[in-house]
Amino acid sequence: MIDGIDRTILGMLQANGRVANVEIARKVGMAPSAILERIRKLEERGFIEGYTVRLNPAKLGRGLLAYLLVRTEERVWQTETGDALSAIPEVQEVHHIAGEDCFLVKVRARDTESLGRLLREKFGAIKTIRSTRTTIVLNTEKESTVLPLDPEPRGPDHD
């Protein structure tokens, strides 16, 4: 189980993954060494999966965001398509979904021409894909990886 101090630590790290232990310690009234130990335990227990940097896709020539619904010929337990989609560099997320379609895929491309080429050359090379439907994002109002930290988490994974 995590307590209020752990939730504060997680919240501060979500807001700024480079926040100093001294700053966290000051906020919660503990020694920096104790904060370091708590962070280490949160990592070991899987609450913290890693640290990353968010890059600006447009500045790096990947300004087009698209979501693809992918329908396959595979059985539910097979993983060939998901593995193949995950190996494509332009693919940022692959979600196995319920419903008529099998996967929801998030893609970043330079422009519509490069998206078309991606669909023809890379998605088209995956023999298990039966069809795709593409939605191009015109504007993003909110994009976040921040999770709300409820006072008391529910579910089997909260420890």
Beta strands, then each sheet from edge to edge (+ up, - down):
strand 1: 64-72
strand 2: 91-96
strand 3: 103-109
strand 4: 129-136
sheet 1: 2+ 3- 1+ 4-
end
